[in-house]
Amino acid sequence: MSRRHKIKRTTYSSRVYKARPHPLFMLLMVAVAGGLIYLGIVIYPPIHNAIMGLGNISSNGELPYIDDPYLDEAQPDEQEQIPARRPAQALRAVYAPPTLLGDAAALDAFLDSLPGAGLNAVMVDIKDRQGHVLHRTQNQNAIDWEAVAPDAFDLAGLSSRLEDRGLSLIVRMQTFRDAAAAGGNPDYAVQYRAPGTRWFDNFPGAGGRPWLNPHSEGARQYITDLALEAVELGAVMVVLDDFQFPTNSLTQDAYFGDTQGLSRAERLRQFADELTEILDEQGARLAVHMTSVSLASEPNLTLFGGPAADILSGHTLLSALPYQFPFGFAAEGLELQNPLENLDYTLTQIVSHATQLTESGLIVLLQGGSLPGGVQYTDEQIRAQSERLAQLGVREFIFYSPHESHYQLAG
């Protein structure tokens, strides 16, 4: 047991009076203390910086320059928890078609050409419009539904090849246009008038297919699981294509079950917000693919539940491919004449219009190579598009051509 200490008390036989300082003396002391504090702040930079929120200052007195548009505002301890896969530079990417992924020699030659061309990322498809998963997924649903393509490629191996060359991986996947998953689990599909029968976007004999139901939690979870798997295998960005409700579905024949009181626009925007947050926690990004036609057209109640811009969240992959407008285009705020003949004009109009409609970060899908109909742009024309984007304040882009496997873009 510890020894108790005695408290010594002093007994005063009379009252004690303490002298009070003169008010002028108190003011003088406050002034002196304030002066000393100010002097310490001025002559000791770390204190000054901490108070003013300036961070570290280099030896020459200049603030350090950080060229990273995606740097989180988190504290250092929080930043260390974010995986290192997030690229420290703006994505300058090119699309690699599925046919290229099946030819190892051609793929290596293609990848070897990219760093010298000023490109640092590659986009590939991992789920097509039929719902086939194009890589060797471990997703049990896709396996059980026989949704994995017979010639599925090795996404992890591709990611490793890219990493060896200093390139980042972007994956694109169809969202709710997915006949394989809708057939694999009818509960995840849009129903015909009532539960129990799948709805088709056209007569089956005319090529009609079932769709996943955006209001179905199971359908959304399946898409989320595929996106997370791609990120685990090295993807820094997931692009959602056909992020919409089915065509021809704004009738009483299409039954969506419990909508939880959400409109079509609210459901799509909510899912985009949720998936953006989920991927961000893994150090990756989400982008919703949107054509400039959809963005500029009248509000589409069937596909988006209103204006297309209302469903966008995080980042938008804006399609600026001129062959979307073979005969020109006219809508409020966007008018294009002879777009195939004037890449610079078309790109400027599309991007300027999009920046007025959405605050989401723009990544632009640029024309790279041949177009349908045999139109072929020169390397100089293709390269000029990225230069124009920079002048418009857009740093990220993806060159796209479904037929080309090489891009001469080096300056």
N, C-alpha and C positions, 0 to 999 in steps of 0.2 A: 504494500500500500504506500502510495506516495505520501510524503510528509506535508502536512498542511502548513502553509506559511501564515504567520501572524501579521495582521495589518496594523501598522503603527499609526495611531491617530494623534493629532496635535490639538490640544484644547486651548482656545484663546479665552483669556479672562475678560477681554473687551472687544467691541466691534472693530473690524478692520476696514479702513477706507482706502480704495484704489483710485489713484489719480487718472483722470480721463485725458487722452491726448487732445491737443488743440486741433480744431477742424482744419486749419491751414497746414498743419503738420501732416494730417492724413492725406490731404490732396497732393502734397509734395511727394509722399511715398508712393501713391498710385501712379503718378506721372513718371517717377524714376523706374518703377517696375515695368510699366508699359514700354518705356524706351529701351530697356534691356531686352525684352522679348522681341521687339521689332528689329533691334540690331542683330539678334541671333538668327532671325529668319533671313535677313538680308545677306549676312556673311556666310551662312551655312546652307548651301543649295539643297541637300536632301530634305531639310525641314521645309524650305520654301516650296519645293516641288510637291511634297506630300500635302501641304495645305492647299495649294493651287490646283492639285490634280494633274500635274504635268507628266508624271512618270519619270523615267530615266532620261537624262540628257547626256549627249556624247561630249567628249573632251573638247570639241570645238564649239560647244554651246548650242548645237543644233539638235532638234528633236529627231529621233531615229525614224526612218521611213519604212513602213511595213506594207508591202504590196500584196495584200491578202484581202479580197473583198468578202471572204467568208469567215474571217476571224471572229470568234465569239467574244462577247463582252463579259464572259465569265471570269471569275477569279482564277489565278494560276492553278490552284488545287483542283478546281472544277475542269479546267482545260485538259489537265493530264488524264482525266478519265475518258476523254473523247478519243476514239480510235484514230490512229495516224493515217488512215487511208484517205482522208479528205485532202484533195490537192491544194497546194498553196498558191496555185496560179489559175487564171481564167482558163476555162476549157475551150480548146480549139480542136474540134474533133472532126472525124470523118466516119461515114457509115460503111460497114463491111457487110455485104449481102450474104445470105446463108450459103450460097454456092461456093463462096470463097473459103468459108470455114471448113469445108470438107476436103480442101486441097492443101496439104501441109506445106509443100514447096511454094505454091503461089501465095499462101498466107504469109509465110516468112518474108518473102520478097516484098510484099505489100507493107508489112509492118516495118521492115528495115528502111523503107523510103520515107516514112512519116516524120521522124525527128528532123531530118534535113529540110523538110518542106515547111517547118514551123508549126507542125501539128503535135498535140500532146495527148490525144485521147481517141478512142474508137468506140462507136456505138454498134451493138449487135442486137438482133431480135431473139427473145427467149420464149415468146408465146405468140402464135399467129392467129389469124382471124377465125380459124376453125377451132381454136382452143388447144391445138397441139403444143405441148411444151417441147421446145427445140433443143434443150440441153439435158444432160443426164441428171435429172432432178432426183432428190431423195424424198420429195413430197409424197406421202403415202396416198393421199387422195388421187393425185395425178396418176400414180402407178395403178391403183385399184380401178380407176376409170379407163385404163388403157389409153390415156391421153398423151403419153410420152412418144415423141416421134421415133420411128424405127432407126433413123440415121442421126439421132441426137448427138450433139457434140459435147466435148468436155469443157465446161465453163471454167472450172478451176484451172485446168491446163492453159486455157486461153488467157486467163488473168495473169498467170505466171509468166507467160510469154510477153505480155504487155509490160509487166513490171520490170522484166529484164531490160527492156528498151526505154524505160522511163515514161511509159504511156499509161493512162488511166482507162478504166473500163466503164462504159455506159451501157445499160441494158434497156431495151424497149419491149413492152409487152401489151398485148391487147387486154382490155379490161373486161367489160361486160358482154362484148360480142364473143361468146365462147360456147359453141355447140357441144364440145366434148364434156365440159363440166356440167352444163345444163342437162345433158343426157345421162351423165354419170350419177347425178343426184337431183332428181326432179324437184325436190323440196327447195333447191337453190334457184330454180328457174322461174321465169314469168309464167303464170298459169293462164289457162283459157277459161275466163269467166268465173271459175271457182277452183278451189284446190282439187288436185287429182289428175289434171290433164295439162300438158305443157302447151304453151302458146308458141306459134311460129310467126316470123315476120313476113311470111308470104306462104302461098300454098306449097306444101312439100314438093309437089311435082314441078314447081317453078323455081326450085332452089331455096325455098324457105327454110330457115333454121331457128332453133330455140335460142334464147338469150338468158344469161344470168340476170337475176333480179337485183337491182341496186339496193332495194329495201331489205334484202335478205342478209341477216348477220352472217350466216354461213358462207354466202357468196363473197362477202367483203373480207371475211377471214381468210378464205382461200387465196384471194389476191394478195392480201397482206403477207401471208406465209411465203408465197412465191417471191415477193419483193425482198423480204428479209433474207431468204436463202441466197438470192443473188448478191446481196450486200455482204453476207458472210463469206461468199466466194470471191469477193474483191471488188464488186461494183461500187463506184462512188456516186452514181446517180441512177435512179429508176425513172423511166419515161412511161407514162400511161397513155396508150392510144385508145381511140374509141371510148373515151371517158364520157359516157352519155347513156341516156335511156334508149331503148330500141326504136328504130324507125317503125312507123305505122302503129304505134302502141297507145296513142291518145284516143282510145275507143273503149267501150264497155267490154270488149272481148278480152283485153289484156288486164289480168287481175294480179295485183302486187301484194296482197295480204295486208298485214299490219304495217302501216306506214309511220306509226308513232306520231301522226299529225304533221309530218314534214312534207313540204312540197318537193317537187323534183329538184329544183335548184338548191333547196336547203339540204337535201340528202347528199347530193353530189359535193357541195361545198363542205359539208361536215366531214365526209369521208376523206376529202382531199386534205383538210386541216389535220385530221387525226393521223393519216398516214405520213404527212409531212413531219409531224412531231415524232412519230415512231422512228422514222428513218434518221431524223436529225440526232436522236439519242445514240444512234449507231455510227454517227459521223458521216452519213450519206445524205443525199438530197433527193427530193421528188420534183418531177416536172410533169405537167399535164400538156399533152400535145394538142394544139388548137390551130386550125387552118385560118388564114386571114379572111377567107370567105365567110366562115362561120362567125368570126369576130365582128365582121362589118355588116352582116346581114341583119334583117329584122329579127326580133326576139323569137326564138324557136321554142314553143311551149312543149313540143313532143320530145325533143332531144335533151334540152337543157332546162326546161321549165321557165324559160325567160331569156334574157340576154346572155349570150355565151360568156361574157366577161364576168358574170356574177358567180360562176362556179370555180373561177381560177383562184389558186392559193399557192403561196410559196414561189415557185418558178413556172414559167410558161415556155414551152418549146413552140415558137411561132413559125408556122410554115410560110415561107416567102417564095415558094417555088413558082416560077412564072407560068408553067404549063397548067396551073389551076385556072388560069384566065386566058384560054386560047383566043377568045374573041373580045377580050377586054372585060371590064367590070365597072359598075357604077352603083354606089350606095352612099348614104349620108356620111360625109367625111372622107370618102375614099373613091376616087375615080381613076381608072387605069385605061390607057389607050395603047394598043400594040405592045403589050407587056413582054412578049417573047423577043422583041427587037430592041428593047431598051432595059437592060438589067438594072442599071444604076437608077433610073427614074422609078421603076417598079419597086425596087427595094426601099428607096427613100420614102415613097408614099406609104408602103405597107407598115414600115417600122414607125414612122411618125404618127400614123393613125393609131397603131396599137398602144403606143405610150400614152395616148390621151384617154384610153379606155380602161387600162388596167395598171395597178401599182405593183403587180407581181414582177419579179425579176425576169427579164427577157433573155432567152437563148434562141437564136434564129436558125432555122433550117434553111440552108442556102443551096442553090443549084450547083452541083459538082459533076460535070461530065455530060453524058448524053441525056436527051429528053425523049419521051414518047413521040413517035412520028419521025424519028431520025434527025431531030435537031441536035446539033453539036456545038457547044461553046468552046472557045479557045481557052488555053490555060490562063492567058492574060485577063480574059473576061471573068473567069472564075475567081482569080486572085483579087481582082478589083472589088469584088463584093465585100470581102473582109475589110478592105481599106475603107470602103464607104461606111460599113458598120461602125468602125472606130470613130469616124467623124460624127456619127449619129449618137455616140455615147454608149454603144453596146459592145461589150468585150467578149462575149461568148457566142459560139456558133458551131454548127455541125454541117459539113458538106455532105450532100445526099445525092446519090445516084444508084438505082437498083442494078445497073448493068456495069458500071465502071469498077475496076479494082486497082486503079492507080491514078494519082493526082499529082501533076507537076505544078506544085505551088510554091516552090522555093523562090525567094526573091533574088 
